[in-house]
């Protein structure tokens, strides 16, 4: 099982790794740009964390399309 993940998305770095709290399962996601952390969160799976991080970047960029 892959336990860490990183990618560049719309000029932001997305990092995902296991939650360091051993009593709380899940994966922590962090968005970085220009040397700083812009947003972060916690989700149950890597897939959910990646989706949440991408949505957060989209909101910051104003690229969210209403459905």
N, C-alpha and C positions, 0 to 999 in steps of 0.2 A: 504494500500500500504506500502510495506517495504521501509524504507528510508535510512537505512544503511546496509552495508554488510561487512563481513571480512572473510578471509580464508587464510590458509597456502598453498602455491604452490611452489614446488621445493625449500623448505627451505627459502622462502621469505614470508613475511606477506603482504597481499593485503587488503587495506582498501578502501571502497567506501562510500561516503556520499553526500548528496545534496550540490550543489554549494552554498557557503555562499553569493554569489552576487545575491541578489533578482531580479535584472534586467536581469540576464543571466541564463536561465534555464539550467538544466543538472546536471551531477554528476561528482564530483571530485574523481579521483582514485590516490592512493599513494602506492608505493612499499617500504617496509622497510626491512632492514636486518642489523644485528649487531649494533642495536641501532641508525641507521641513515636512512635517506630518500634517496633512490637510484634513484627514478624516480617518475613522477606524470603527470597527464593530466586531461582533461575535455572531457566528452562525453555526448550525449543527454540522453541515458538510462543507467540503471544499467547493463543491459546485454552487451551493447557496451563498457562500462567502464571496465567490467570484462574481456572481450575479449582483449581489448587494453592492460590492465595490464599484462595478461598472455603472450601476444606476446612480451611485453617488457622484461619480465623475461626470456622467451625463447631466445631472442636475447642476453641477458647478459650471459646466460648459454651456448650459442652456440648449442641449441637444435632445432633450426628452420629447418624444412625440406622444401626444395624448391618444389613447386608443378608445 
